[in-house]
Amino acid sequence: MATKTFAIRTENHVADLGDLGTLEFVPEILGDEFLDGYSKVQEAQSALGDEKDLAKLDPGVLRSVYGAMRSFLATLMTPESAERFLRFEVIKGGKTVAHFRTREEADAYASELTGAVRVEDKSMRLPDRVMVEMLEWTTELYGGGDRPTGPSSGSSRASRRAGTASKGSSRSKGSTSTAGRSAR
């Protein structure tokens, strides 16, 4: 009978953002939850196509990619961190009356209220490069990173050794003991 022990993470992962504080991510996530969220990010990124010059891209497309990344990352966070990271406040009469993690939910709630109502994005702002790094980091944490899941036909073969294979012989018939040698 074979036995294999598997490590299950129990402590939160922490993203240290310097003066902005930390964001905590849940220790483990179910595969389908990760894949569902990540597929939305990839779908949004596919709208970018092969264009490398951000100045040529439609700002709406860039916003949707950024929003998909933020939404995906928030699903991996602890509730407290997600609350700080992604927050849309519904404001009526100068006071916050409700808050949501998506703009759509906030807008829907605000549309049901009467009077002067607005929705403000109070989400944590991070540079794009940090968002991308955080996305890559969480992908490694939860998705297995770049580790192969099996043999790859695209892998290169080991290099052949130079020369011919032979059994080496030693001129010395005895062995030299190193124990007890003194430094000269």
Secondary structure by P-SEA (a helix, b strand, c coil): cbbbbbbbbcbbbbbbccccbbbbbcccccaaaaaaaaaaaaaaaaaaccccccccccaaaaaaaaaaaaaaaaaaccaaaaaaabbbbbbcccccccccccaaaaaaaaaacccccccccccccccaaaaaaaaaaaaaaccccccccccccccccccccccbbbbbbbcccbbbbccccccc
